[in-house]
């Protein structure tokens, strides 16, 4: 017997939105406010998919009103849509591999800390190498 879905996908979602909804709702438990964010993210995923279809059909470069070649306006729109989708999903603070929720701020702080520790490890390794080589 199959288990009923925790939350049904909102009406009006397209293929990409429904797929994102099912994938995330089956893997995580969401509070009501998070479900609202997820719904907006799913609609954004549909918008991005529609723009990608426009680009696939029309190409990256289109003919402008004066006959000149110009970048298809859908290219910048899809880029903005992807950024918006990333921010919406980041607002959900989905857990990392160790089941810790990470907000966008936490991710940024974690990245900065990793960079600092990486530099410190490299400096320590260089010092140790110089000592081993008898340079100090």
C-alpha positions in Angstrom: 0.0 0.0 0.0 1.4 3.4 -0.9 1.5 6.2 1.7 -0.6 9.2 1.0 1.4 12.4 0.3 1.8 14.7 3.4 0.8 17.7 1.4 -0.8 17.8 -2.0 0.8 20.0 -4.7 -1.0 23.3 -5.0 -3.2 23.8 -8.0 -1.8 25.6 -11.0 1.7 24.1 -10.8 3.3 22.9 -14.0 5.6 19.9 -14.5 8.7 21.5 -13.1 6.9 22.9 -10.1 5.1 19.7 -9.3 8.3 17.7 -9.5 10.1 20.2 -7.1 7.1 20.0 -4.7 7.0 16.2 -4.7 10.8 15.9 -4.3 11.0 18.3 -1.3 7.7 17.4 0.5 8.6 13.7 0.4 12.0 14.4 1.9 11.4 17.1 4.5 8.7 18.2 7.0 7.7 21.9 6.5 5.9 24.4 8.7 3.0 26.2 7.1 5.1 29.4 6.4 7.7 27.2 4.7 5.0 25.6 2.5 4.0 29.0 1.4 7.7 29.7 0.4 7.9 26.3 -1.3 4.8 27.0 -3.3 6.2 30.3 -4.6 9.5 28.5 -5.4 7.6 25.9 -7.3 5.8 28.5 -9.4 9.2 30.1 -10.0 10.5 26.8 -11.2 7.7 26.6 -13.7 8.5 30.1 -14.9 12.2 29.2 -15.3 11.2 26.1 -17.3 8.9 28.1 -19.5 11.7 30.6 -20.2 14.1 27.8 -21.0 11.6 26.5 -23.5 11.4 29.9 -25.2 15.2 30.1 -25.4 15.3 26.5 -26.8 12.8 27.5 -29.5 14.0 31.0 -30.4 17.7 30.7 -29.6 20.0 32.9 -27.5 20.2 35.6 -30.2 17.1 37.0 -31.9 16.4 39.7 -34.5 15.6 43.1 -33.0 13.1 45.7 -34.3 15.7 47.3 -36.6 16.9 44.0 -38.0 19.9 43.8 -35.7 21.0 40.7 -33.8 20.4 41.0 -30.1 20.3 38.8 -27.0 17.0 37.1 -26.5 15.3 38.9 -23.5 14.4 35.5 -22.1 18.1 34.9 -21.4 18.3 37.6 -18.7 14.9 36.7 -17.4 15.8 33.1 -16.9 19.0 34.1 -15.2 17.0 36.3 -12.8 14.5 33.5 -12.3 17.2 31.1 -11.4 18.6 33.6 -8.8 15.1 34.1 -7.4 14.5 30.3 -7.2 17.8 29.9 -5.4 16.9 32.6 -2.9 13.5 31.1 -2.2 15.0 27.6 -1.7 17.7 29.1 0.5 14.9 30.7 2.6 13.7 27.2 3.5 17.0 26.5 5.3 17.0 22.9 4.3 19.3 20.7 6.4 22.8 19.8 5.3 24.3 16.3 5.2 24.5 16.2 9.0 20.8 17.2 9.3 21.6 20.8 10.4 19.4 23.5 8.9 21.4 26.1 7.1 20.1 29.6 6.3 21.7 31.7 3.6 23.6 33.6 6.4 24.8 30.3 7.9 26.0 29.1 4.5 27.9 32.3 3.9 29.5 32.2 7.4 30.4 28.5 6.9 32.0 29.3 3.6 34.0 32.1 5.1 35.1 30.0 8.1 36.2 27.2 5.7 38.2 29.6 3.6 40.0 31.0 6.8 40.8 27.5 8.1 42.0 26.4 4.7 44.4 29.4 4.5 45.6 28.7 8.1 46.2 25.0 7.2 48.1 26.0 4.1 50.3 28.5 6.1 51.0 25.8 8.7 51.9 23.3 6.0 54.3 25.8 4.4 56.0 26.5 7.8 56.3 22.8 8.5 57.8 22.3 5.0 60.3 25.1 5.5 61.3 23.6 8.9 61.8 20.2 7.2 63.9 21.7 4.5 66.0 23.5 7.1 65.1 27.0 5.8 64.2 28.4 9.2 
